[in-house]
Amino acid sequence: MRAIIHNPLGNSLLPLLGLATAYTLAPFSRQLPGQVLLQLPLLPYFLTFAVVALGLLYRRPRSGLFALLLALYYATLTGDIGKLWPALARQPELPTLLGAWLALAMLLLALFHEHHLRPLLGLLVLLAALLAGSHAYAPALLQGLLAAKPPGTEQLPAWINLPPVVLLIFASSAGGMLLLIALRQQVFERLFLACLFTVALALNQSASTSAQDLAVLFGLAQILLLAGLLHHAYVIAYRDELTGLPGRRALNEALSRLRGPYALAMLDVDHFKKFNDRHGHDVGDQVLRLVASKMRRLPGRARAYRYGGEEFCVVLPGRESAKAQAVLEDLRATIAESRLVLRQAPRGKSRKQGTARVTISIGLADNTGGQTSESVIKTADQALYRAKKNGRNRVCSARSG
């Protein structure tokens, strides 16, 4: 299970498993009190409003657009859209055509980044217009396309009720999203795949699925989008964007929750200003990422944080400084043995690529009871100053003087 969770493609299956579980358990929703059952079909619409509002608040419009697309399809399958536009209620092909359009639209939305959606919206409108025009002026051609059976789709399993062409569209979109998940390894792409799965499952079972079951299925899909936005809000508040490590706010909260003795180390990248002055800030960012990547591999309960600038912090619960020093010496040696590949020439130089050695200095203190976290950090900072003064690339403990 752990291998699945930490694998980007395996991780993408978790939202899908949630949706499959919801669809399996949806019939049990009929045992809810009658008044709740009457209100249940409204749940996806309320969740849509919440997702759109949070998407705008956190500048993640793709999530809001996915929520609106899900709501549109939910309204189509339940017949709500026919109540608003009676002409659409007389179009039996509408769920199938709209499902195929949504599969393409969702892939394109996943492909584009948050701040480059305007050209995409025009493309989606054009695609919808072509589909509507084909339905109005060339219905025979469209029906022939839906009835076609491309090679390999002649003998589909009995549980698949989608037209072969539509099935291929969904499969191609799912394949494209899986590729995006592998390349980007982002939470939202996994959730977008779950939205695509929701549309495909709902269309495939539309003839035998009640309004309450659809409400549970689409409601959970919206909840997944909502959870993704809340996770994004957490990352903004507690994670450092450059290194991916927890930030200073996360450190303060972790220290406030600690009970019992712990060791705390302050780390500083040696000669960091020289890296920036000689190679530019991009190389400085590379240095910080390199150090952070090594700190993520600390053993046991040790946790790394970015404190600010070129400073980092390590908290080692349940350890005194004497026991923590060996862990930090290993970290210091690992970073010193690494070589940073420079992706650009130093300023004023013509060579295209080289390497640089990165070292860190570490100051170590511990809290064996009575001290505040602020005083422990201050003591570790003083030990860090001595490490710098004594030649850098070393660990100094507050206890060793």
C-alpha positions in Angstrom: 0.0 0.0 0.0 2.8 2.4 0.9 4.3 1.9 -2.6 1.0 2.8 -4.2 0.6 6.0 -2.1 4.1 7.3 -2.9 3.9 6.4 -6.6 2.4 9.2 -8.7 0.4 6.9 -10.9 -0.6 4.7 -8.0 -1.6 7.7 -6.0 -3.9 8.8 -8.8 -6.0 5.6 -8.2 -6.9 6.7 -4.7 -9.6 9.3 -5.8 -10.9 6.7 -8.3 -11.2 4.1 -5.5 -13.2 6.6 -3.5 -15.6 7.2 -6.3 -16.0 3.5 -7.0 -16.7 2.9 -3.3 -19.3 5.8 -3.3 -21.0 4.3 -6.4 -21.1 0.9 -4.7 -22.6 2.3 -1.5 -24.9 4.8 -3.2 -28.0 2.4 -3.0 -27.7 2.5 0.8 -28.5 6.2 0.7 -32.1 5.2 0.0 -32.4 4.2 3.7 -31.9 7.9 4.7 -34.9 9.7 6.2 -37.4 10.8 3.6 -36.8 14.5 4.1 -33.1 14.0 3.6 -33.7 12.0 0.4 -35.8 14.9 -1.0 -32.9 17.3 -0.5 -30.1 15.0 -1.6 -30.3 15.8 -5.3 -29.5 19.4 -4.5 -26.2 18.5 -2.8 -24.0 18.6 -6.0 -25.3 22.1 -6.8 -24.4 23.4 -3.3 -21.0 21.8 -3.5 -20.4 23.3 -7.0 -21.0 26.8 -5.6 -18.5 26.1 -2.8 -15.8 24.8 -5.2 -16.2 27.7 -7.6 -16.0 30.2 -4.7 -12.9 28.6 -3.3 -11.4 28.2 -6.7 -11.7 32.0 -7.3 -10.4 32.8 -3.8 -7.3 30.7 -4.2 -6.8 31.5 -7.9 -7.4 27.9 -9.1 -10.1 28.5 -11.8 -9.6 25.1 -13.3 -11.2 23.5 -10.3 -14.2 25.8 -10.5 -14.6 25.0 -14.2 -14.4 21.3 -13.5 -17.1 21.7 -10.9 -19.3 23.6 -13.3 -18.8 20.9 -16.0 -19.8 18.2 -13.5 -22.9 20.2 -12.4 -23.9 20.6 -16.1 -23.6 16.9 -16.7 -25.4 16.1 -13.5 -28.3 18.4 -14.5 -28.4 16.7 -17.9 -28.6 13.2 -16.5 -31.2 14.1 -13.9 -33.4 16.0 -16.3 -33.0 19.3 -14.5 -31.6 21.0 -17.6 -34.7 19.9 -19.5 -36.8 21.9 -17.0 -34.9 25.0 -17.8 -34.7 24.4 -21.6 -37.6 22.0 -22.6 -36.1 21.6 -26.1 -33.1 19.8 -24.7 -35.4 17.3 -22.9 -36.4 16.0 -26.3 -32.8 15.2 -27.3 -32.1 11.5 -26.3 -28.5 11.8 -27.7 -27.7 14.7 -25.5 -26.1 12.8 -22.6 -23.8 10.8 -25.0 -22.8 13.8 -27.0 -22.2 16.0 -24.0 -20.3 13.2 -22.3 -17.9 13.0 -25.3 -17.5 16.8 -25.3 -16.8 16.8 -21.6 -14.1 14.1 -21.9 -12.2 16.3 -24.4 -12.9 19.5 -22.5 -11.6 17.9 -19.2 -8.4 16.7 -20.9 -7.7 20.2 -22.3 -8.5 21.9 -19.0 -6.0 19.5 -17.3 -3.4 20.3 -20.0 -3.6 24.1 -19.6 -2.2 25.9 -16.6 -4.3 28.1 -14.3 -3.3 31.4 -15.9 -3.6 30.5 -19.5 -7.2 29.5 -19.8 -8.6 32.2 -22.1 -7.5 30.6 -25.4 -8.9 27.3 -24.1 -12.3 28.7 -23.4 -12.6 29.8 -27.0 -11.5 26.4 -28.2 -14.1 24.7 -26.0 -16.9 27.0 -27.3 -15.8 26.2 -30.9 -15.8 22.5 -30.2 -19.3 22.7 -28.6 -20.5 24.7 -31.6 -19.2 22.1 -34.1 -20.9 19.3 -32.1 -24.2 21.2 -31.9 -24.0 22.1 -35.7 -23.4 18.4 -36.6 -26.4 17.4 -34.5 -28.6 20.0 -36.1 -27.6 19.8 -39.7 -26.0 16.4 -40.2 -27.7 14.1 -37.7 -27.3 11.0 -39.9 -23.5 11.6 -40.0 -23.4 12.0 -36.2 -25.5 8.9 -35.6 -23.3 6.9 -38.0 -20.2 8.0 -36.1 -21.8 7.0 -32.7 -22.8 3.6 -34.2 -19.3 2.9 -35.7 -17.1 0.2 -34.3 -13.4 0.9 -34.7 -11.0 -2.0 -34.8 -10.7 -3.7 -31.4 -14.1 -2.6 -30.2 -16.3 -5.2 -31.9 -16.5 -7.5 -28.8 -16.8 -5.2 -25.8 -17.7 -6.6 -22.3 -21.5 -6.7 -21.6 -21.1 -4.1 -18.7 -19.9 -1.4 -21.1 -22.8 0.5 -22.4 -20.9 3.4 -24.1 -20.7 3.7 -27.9 -17.3 2.5 -29.0 -16.2 5.9 -30.4 -17.2 7.6 -27.1 -15.4 4.9 -25.1 -12.2 5.6 -27.2 -12.6 9.3 -26.5 -12.8 8.6 -22.7 -9.9 6.2 -22.8 -7.7 8.7 -24.8 -8.5 11.5 -22.3 -7.8 9.2 -19.4 -4.4 8.2 -20.9 -3.5 11.8 -21.5 -4.4 12.7 -17.9 -2.3 9.8 -16.6 0.7 11.1 -18.6 0.2 14.6 -17.1 0.1 13.0 -13.6 3.4 11.2 -14.2 5.0 14.4 -15.6 3.6 17.0 -13.1 2.9 14.9 -10.0 0.3 17.4 -8.9 -2.7 16.8 -6.7 -5.2 18.6 -9.0 -4.4 16.4 -12.0 -5.4 13.3 -10.0 -8.6 14.9 -9.0 -9.4 15.9 -12.6 -9.0 12.2 -13.6 -11.5 11.4 -10.9 -13.9 13.9 -12.5 -13.5 12.3 -15.9 -14.1 8.9 -14.3 -17.3 10.3 -12.7 -18.7 11.4 -16.1 -17.8 8.1 -17.8 -19.3 6.0 -15.0 -22.5 8.1 -14.9 -23.0 7.9 -18.6 -22.3 4.2 -18.7 -24.9 3.5 -16.0 -27.3 6.3 -16.7 -30.1 4.0 -17.7 -30.1 2.2 -14.4 -29.0 4.8 -11.9 -31.5 6.8 -9.7 -31.3 10.5 -9.0 -30.2 9.8 -5.4 -27.3 7.6 -6.7 -26.2 10.2 -9.1 -26.3 12.8 -6.3 -24.0 10.7 -4.2 -21.6 10.0 -7.1 -21.4 13.6 -8.3 -21.5 15.0 -4.8 -18.3 13.0 -3.9 -16.6 14.2 -7.0 -17.3 17.8 -5.9 -16.1 17.0 -2.4 -12.8 15.7 -3.9 -12.3 19.0 -5.7 -13.2 20.8 -2.5 -10.6 18.7 -0.6 -8.0 19.5 -3.3 -8.6 23.3 -2.8 -8.3 23.0 1.0 -5.1 21.0 0.5 -3.8 23.8 -1.7 -4.7 26.3 1.0 -2.7 24.3 3.5 0.3 24.1 1.2 0.2 27.9 0.7 0.1 28.4 4.4 2.5 25.8 5.6 4.8 24.8 2.8 7.8 26.6 1.3 7.1 26.9 -2.5 10.8 26.8 -3.6 12.0 23.8 -1.6 8.8 21.9 -0.8 9.8 21.7 2.9 7.4 22.8 5.6 7.8 26.5 6.4 8.3 28.6 9.5 4.6 28.6 10.4 4.6 24.8 10.3 7.8 24.8 12.5 6.1 27.0 15.1 3.1 24.8 15.3 5.2 21.6 15.5 7.2 23.1 18.4 4.1 24.2 20.2 2.8 20.5 20.2 6.1 18.9 21.3 6.1 17.3 24.7 9.3 16.0 26.4 12.9 16.5 25.4 14.0 17.3 21.9 17.0 18.6 20.0 16.9 21.5 17.5 19.4 22.4 14.9 19.8 25.6 12.8 21.5 25.1 9.5 22.9 27.8 7.2 24.3 27.4 3.6 28.0 28.5 3.6 28.9 31.4 1.3 25.4 31.6 -0.1 25.7 35.2 -1.0 28.7 34.4 -3.1 26.7 31.8 -5.0 24.1 34.5 -5.8 26.6 37.2 -6.7 28.7 34.9 -8.9 26.1 32.7 -10.6 22.8 34.5 -10.1 19.6 33.8 -8.1 18.6 30.8 -10.2 21.7 28.9 -9.1 21.1 30.1 -5.6 17.7 28.5 -5.9 19.4 25.3 -7.1 21.5 25.3 -4.0 18.5 25.6 -1.7 16.7 22.8 -3.5 19.8 20.5 -3.2 20.1 21.1 0.5 16.3 20.5 1.0 16.4 17.3 -1.0 19.1 15.9 1.4 17.2 17.1 4.5 14.1 15.2 3.4 16.0 11.9 3.9 16.7 12.5 7.6 16.0 9.2 9.5 13.5 8.5 12.2 11.3 11.2 13.6 13.6 14.1 12.5 11.8 16.8 10.6 13.3 19.5 8.4 11.9 23.0 7.9 12.9 26.0 5.9 13.4 28.8 8.3 14.0 31.6 5.9 16.5 32.8 3.3 19.4 30.3 3.3 18.5 29.0 6.8 16.9 25.7 7.7 15.8 24.0 10.9 15.8 20.4 12.0 13.7 19.2 15.0 14.6 15.8 16.5 12.0 14.8 19.0 13.0 12.6 21.9 16.8 13.1 21.3 19.4 15.1 23.3 22.0 17.0 21.4 24.7 14.3 22.0 22.5 11.7 20.2 21.3 14.1 17.5 24.9 15.2 16.6 25.6 11.9 14.7 22.5 12.4 12.5 23.5 16.0 11.7 27.1 15.0 11.0 25.8 12.5 8.4 23.7 15.2 6.9 26.6 17.7 6.7 28.9 15.1 5.1 26.3 14.0 2.6 25.8 17.6 1.4 29.5 18.3 1.3 30.1 15.2 -0.8 27.4 16.2 -3.3 28.2 18.3 -6.4 25.8 20.9 -7.7 25.7 20.8 -11.5 25.6 24.4 -12.7 23.0 24.9 -15.4 24.4 28.3 -16.5 27.8 29.9 -16.6 29.1 32.2 -13.9 28.6 35.8 -14.6 31.3 37.0 -17.0 32.3 33.5 -18.0 31.7 31.7 -21.3 31.7 28.1 -20.2 28.3 26.4 -20.4 28.3 24.1 -17.5 30.3 23.2 -14.4 30.0 21.9 -10.8 30.1 23.6 -7.4 30.6 22.3 -3.9 27.9 23.1 -1.4 28.6 23.0 2.4 26.5 23.8 5.4 27.2 24.9 9.0 25.0 23.6 11.8 24.3 24.8 15.3 22.7 22.4 17.8 20.8 22.9 21.0 18.3 20.8 23.0 15.4 21.3 25.3 15.4 18.9 28.3 12.7 20.8 30.0 11.8 24.4 31.0 13.0 26.3 28.0 10.7 28.0 25.5 11.0 27.1 21.8 12.2 30.7 21.2 15.1 30.3 23.6 16.1 26.9 22.1 16.2 28.4 18.6 18.3 31.3 20.0 20.7 28.9 21.6 21.0 26.9 18.4 21.6 30.2 16.5 24.5 31.0 18.8 26.0 27.6 18.2 25.5 28.1 14.4 27.5 31.4 14.7 30.3 29.6 16.4 30.3 26.9 13.6 30.7 29.8 11.1 33.4 31.5 13.1 35.4 28.2 13.5 35.7 27.6 9.7 32.2 26.6 8.5 31.2 23.1 7.2 30.9 21.8 10.7 28.4 21.0 13.5 28.7 22.9 16.8 26.7 22.0 19.8 25.6 24.5 22.5 26.7 22.0 25.1 30.3 21.6 23.8 30.8 25.4 24.0 
